[in-house]
Amino acid sequence: MSDLKEILAQTVFRQIPGNYIYAKLKSVPDNPREHFLVSFDEDEVTVVTKVENYEKLKAVERNKDQYALIELRVSIPFYSVGFLASVSTAIASKSMNVLIVSTYSKDYILIKTDKTHLAKESLEELGMKEA
């Protein structure tokens, strides 16, 4: 557990500007680089994008909520056993839902915009520092 505490203490987070939404599309968008995330599997195409980009999409539907995007810069991303469990547990303990996206070198969490301050408090309580 001390290794995890050390990793959490070395993790820096920052909020990425903007309000984000989740949308389900008919097909991959024309310019995927305009969006934070474009994911597709055999069943659907999902996009996480800023609210102002929604009108450019050929969306089937979207989640009604808006989210803040928080980047987590983990010191050793592939070897942080329990890291995301700690983050999601801390956030859930304050009665919030968290959506998690992991990339090769970073993790991101999406929190409803009206709960952003509580999410940041949760991360700081884990020992993380805001950039």
C-alpha positions as CSV (number, residue, x, y, z in Angstrom):
1,M,0.0,0.0,0.0
2,S,2.9,2.4,0.6
3,D,3.9,2.1,-3.0
4,L,0.4,3.2,-4.0
5,K,0.5,6.1,-1.6
6,E,3.8,7.2,-3.1
7,I,2.4,7.0,-6.6
8,L,-0.7,9.0,-5.6
9,A,1.6,11.7,-4.0
10,Q,3.6,12.0,-7.2
11,T,0.5,12.3,-9.4
12,V,-0.4,15.8,-10.7
13,F,-3.8,16.6,-12.0
14,R,-5.2,19.5,-14.0
15,Q,-8.6,20.4,-15.4
16,I,-8.7,20.7,-19.1
17,P,-10.8,23.8,-20.2
18,G,-14.3,23.3,-21.5
19,N,-17.5,21.4,-20.8
20,Y,-17.7,17.9,-22.4
21,I,-20.4,15.6,-23.5
22,Y,-20.7,11.9,-24.5
23,A,-22.4,11.2,-27.8
24,K,-23.3,8.1,-29.7
25,L,-22.8,8.4,-33.5
26,K,-23.8,6.6,-36.7
27,S,-20.2,6.7,-38.0
28,V,-16.7,8.0,-37.1
29,P,-16.7,11.9,-37.4
30,D,-15.2,13.5,-40.4
31,N,-12.4,15.2,-38.3
32,P,-11.8,13.0,-35.3
33,R,-9.0,15.3,-34.1
34,E,-11.6,17.9,-33.2
35,H,-12.7,15.7,-30.3
36,F,-11.2,14.5,-27.1
37,L,-12.0,10.9,-27.7
38,V,-13.4,8.9,-30.6
39,S,-13.9,5.2,-29.8
40,F,-15.6,2.5,-31.8
41,D,-16.3,-1.1,-31.5
42,E,-18.6,-3.5,-33.3
43,D,-21.7,-2.0,-31.8
44,E,-21.2,1.8,-31.7
45,V,-19.1,4.9,-32.2
46,T,-18.7,7.0,-29.0
47,V,-17.3,10.5,-28.9
48,V,-16.3,12.7,-26.0
49,T,-16.2,16.2,-27.2
50,K,-16.7,19.8,-26.1
51,V,-20.3,21.0,-26.0
52,E,-19.7,23.4,-28.8
53,N,-18.6,20.6,-31.2
54,Y,-21.9,18.6,-30.8
55,E,-23.7,20.3,-33.7
56,K,-20.9,19.1,-36.1
57,L,-21.7,15.4,-35.3
58,K,-24.1,13.1,-36.8
59,A,-25.3,11.9,-33.4
60,V,-27.8,9.2,-32.7
61,E,-28.1,10.4,-29.1
62,R,-26.1,12.2,-26.3
63,N,-25.9,12.0,-22.6
64,K,-27.8,15.0,-21.2
65,D,-25.1,15.9,-18.6
66,Q,-22.0,18.0,-19.1
67,Y,-18.7,17.0,-17.7
68,A,-15.4,18.5,-16.6
69,L,-12.3,16.7,-17.9
70,I,-9.5,16.2,-15.4
71,E,-6.1,14.9,-16.6
72,L,-4.2,12.7,-14.2
73,R,-0.4,12.5,-14.8
74,V,0.6,9.3,-13.2
75,S,4.3,8.8,-12.5
76,I,4.4,5.1,-13.6
77,P,1.1,4.6,-15.5
78,F,1.3,0.9,-16.3
79,Y,2.5,-0.2,-12.9
80,S,0.2,1.6,-10.5
81,V,-1.9,-1.3,-9.2
82,G,-5.0,0.1,-7.4
83,F,-4.5,3.6,-8.7
84,L,-7.8,3.9,-10.6
85,A,-9.6,2.0,-7.9
86,S,-8.4,4.5,-5.3
87,V,-9.5,7.4,-7.5
88,S,-12.9,6.0,-8.2
89,T,-13.5,5.0,-4.6
90,A,-12.5,8.5,-3.3
91,I,-14.9,10.1,-5.7
92,A,-17.7,7.6,-5.1
93,S,-17.3,8.3,-1.3
94,K,-18.6,11.8,-2.0
95,S,-21.7,10.4,-3.9
96,M,-20.3,11.2,-7.4
97,N,-20.1,9.1,-10.5
98,V,-16.8,9.1,-12.4
99,L,-16.2,8.2,-16.1
100,I,-12.6,7.1,-16.7
101,V,-10.6,7.1,-19.9
102,S,-7.0,5.8,-20.0
103,T,-4.5,6.6,-22.8
104,Y,-1.0,5.3,-23.2
105,S,0.6,7.7,-20.7
106,K,-2.3,9.4,-18.9
107,D,-5.6,8.8,-17.2
108,Y,-8.6,11.1,-17.5
109,I,-11.7,11.4,-15.4
110,L,-14.9,13.1,-16.3
111,I,-17.1,14.4,-13.6
112,K,-20.4,16.3,-13.8
113,T,-19.5,20.0,-14.1
114,D,-21.4,20.9,-10.9
115,K,-19.3,18.4,-8.9
116,T,-15.8,19.5,-10.1
117,H,-14.8,21.1,-6.9
118,L,-15.7,17.9,-4.9
119,A,-13.7,15.8,-7.3
120,K,-10.6,18.0,-6.9
121,E,-11.0,17.8,-3.2
122,S,-11.1,14.0,-3.4
123,L,-7.9,13.9,-5.5
124,E,-6.1,16.2,-3.1
125,E,-7.2,14.1,-0.1
126,L,-5.5,11.1,-1.9
127,G,-2.3,13.2,-1.9
128,M,-2.3,14.5,-5.5
129,K,-1.4,18.0,-6.4
130,E,-3.2,20.3,-8.8
131,A,-0.9,21.6,-11.6
